[in-house]
Amino acid sequence: MVPFRRNQNKIIKLNFMDELIKTFHIEVNLLLAQMVNFTIVLLVLYKFAYKPILKTLNDRTKKIEKGLKDSTEASKKLEEITEKEKEVLINAKKEAQEIIKKSENEAKKNTESITAEMKEKNAKMLEDAKAMIEEEKKKMLLEIKSEVADLVVMATEKVIAEKLDLNKDKEIIEKSLNH
């Protein structure tokens, strides 16, 4: 009995399929032709549409990834350049301060040397002026002595009323001046 049931189940299934095919007007040959056509269209679309689109998408993905990578590298380089720029500015400021300090020190040295030089010049001028004054003083004293001698001689002549000779006058004047 069991084999009969199996066969009966198969027959029921085939009858059901036949009824389904008749109800929906499905033709097996047409169905097979549509499946072949669908497979051909699918293969053509895969080869001429899906592959190029997939290739374009992959290329675009690679470009985007490359752009992101380049952007990251550019950011890193920008940071490095910024750091280097800061270091250069710091070094430049240090060098500028050193140059300013050196210039100030040189200016102080120059000021000190100029001051010392001017003091020496002033001292020399003062000494020269003192020497000139001393020389003028000696000249004036000699002139005064000469005038005093002439006055003494004139006064003596008037007092004595007679004039002594020139040699005796000079001797008397020199004796009176030396005392």
Secondary structure, DSSP 8 states (H G I E B T S, - for coil): -HHHHHHHHHHHHHHHHHHHHHHHT--HHHHHHHHHHHHHHHHHHIIIIIHHHHHHHHHHHHHHHHHHHHHHHHHHHHHHHHHHHHHHHHHHHHHHHHHHHHHHHHHHHHHHHHHHHHHHHHHHHHHHHHHHHHHHHHHHHHHHHHHHHHHHHHHHHHHH-S---HHHHHHHHHHHHH-
